[in-house]
Amino acid sequence: MNVSEKLAGGVLYTLALVLSVIRPPVDRLACTVLPSGEACTTINPFFFALYIGLVMFGSLLIALGHSFKNARTRNGWLGVSSGLGIAIIGGFSGLNEVVIFGALLATLGLLLYKLGGSK
């Protein structure tokens, strides 16, 4: 097990989650107010891609620093950790579609992890 890969991955993963809490990737459109009184918002693609990329790269570095039984368990763990990170980013941003995608990815990763451990 390589400790430096795990540490770097953990730092990147945590950085993405902290940044998504401090500055969500959602911007308010200037001077646009809906009839219901809410302000229009849009996704900032740069910050959204940055946060998702940091979560996925951090998960990958953590997985490379750990010894798994086989490739299925590693891929399942990657799905679970990336999916949870994506769902957290979507939750703090108020993007329900991203939360659903992250939860689905985490569920599929958990299934793959459990199936990979049985063989």
C-alpha positions in Angstrom: 0.0 0.0 0.0 1.3 3.4 -1.0 0.5 5.9 1.7 1.4 9.0 -0.4 -1.2 8.0 -3.0 -3.8 7.5 -0.4 -3.0 10.8 1.3 -3.0 12.8 -2.0 -6.3 11.2 -3.0 -7.9 11.9 0.3 -6.7 15.5 0.1 -8.2 16.0 -3.4 -11.4 14.3 -2.5 -11.8 16.4 0.7 -10.9 19.6 -1.2 -13.6 19.0 -3.8 -16.2 18.5 -1.1 -15.1 21.5 0.9 -15.0 23.7 -2.2 -18.5 22.6 -3.1 -19.8 23.7 0.3 -18.0 27.0 0.3 -18.7 27.9 -3.4 -21.3 25.7 -5.0 -21.1 25.4 -8.8 -24.4 27.3 -9.3 -24.5 31.0 -10.3 -27.3 33.4 -10.1 -28.3 35.0 -13.4 -28.1 38.8 -13.3 -31.4 40.6 -13.0 -33.5 37.6 -13.9 -36.4 37.0 -11.5 -39.1 34.5 -12.1 -42.8 35.4 -11.5 -42.7 33.3 -8.3 -40.1 35.6 -6.9 -37.2 33.2 -7.2 -34.0 34.2 -9.0 -32.9 32.2 -12.0 -29.7 30.1 -11.5 -27.5 28.2 -13.9 -24.6 25.7 -13.5 -21.1 27.1 -13.7 -19.5 24.4 -16.0 -15.9 25.2 -15.0 -16.4 24.7 -11.2 -18.8 21.8 -11.8 -16.3 19.9 -13.9 -13.5 20.8 -11.5 -15.3 19.5 -8.4 -16.5 16.3 -10.1 -13.0 15.7 -11.6 -11.3 16.2 -8.2 -13.7 13.7 -6.6 -13.1 11.1 -9.3 -9.3 11.6 -9.4 -9.1 11.5 -5.6 -11.1 8.3 -5.5 -8.8 6.8 -8.1 -5.6 7.8 -6.2 -7.0 6.3 -3.0 -7.9 3.1 -4.8 -4.5 2.8 -6.4 -2.9 3.1 -3.0 -4.9 0.2 -1.6 -4.6 -3.5 -2.4 -8.0 -5.1 -3.4 -8.8 -8.8 -3.9 -9.5 -8.3 -7.6 -10.4 -5.7 -10.2 -14.1 -6.0 -9.5 -13.8 -5.0 -5.9 -11.6 -2.1 -6.9 -14.1 -0.9 -9.5 -17.0 -1.3 -7.1 -15.2 0.8 -4.5 -14.4 3.4 -7.1 -18.1 3.5 -8.0 -19.2 3.9 -4.4 -16.7 6.6 -3.5 -17.2 8.6 -6.7 -21.0 8.3 -6.5 -21.1 9.5 -2.9 -18.9 12.4 -3.7 -20.9 13.4 -6.7 -24.2 13.1 -4.8 -22.8 15.3 -2.0 -21.7 17.9 -4.5 -25.1 17.8 -6.2 -26.9 18.1 -2.8 -25.0 21.2 -1.7 -25.6 22.7 -5.2 -29.3 22.0 -5.2 -29.0 19.9 -8.3 -31.4 17.0 -7.8 -30.4 15.3 -11.1 -26.8 15.1 -10.0 -27.8 13.7 -6.6 -29.8 11.0 -8.3 -26.9 10.2 -10.6 -24.5 10.0 -7.7 -26.8 7.7 -5.7 -27.3 5.5 -8.7 -23.5 5.3 -9.3 -22.9 4.5 -5.7 -25.6 1.8 -5.7 -24.2 0.1 -8.8 -20.7 0.3 -7.3 -21.9 -1.3 -4.1 -23.5 -4.2 -6.1 -20.3 -4.6 -8.1 -18.2 -4.6 -4.9 -20.3 -7.2 -3.3 -20.3 -9.4 -6.4 -16.5 -9.0 -6.8 -15.9 -10.1 -3.3 -17.8 -13.4 -3.8 -15.5 -14.8 -6.5 
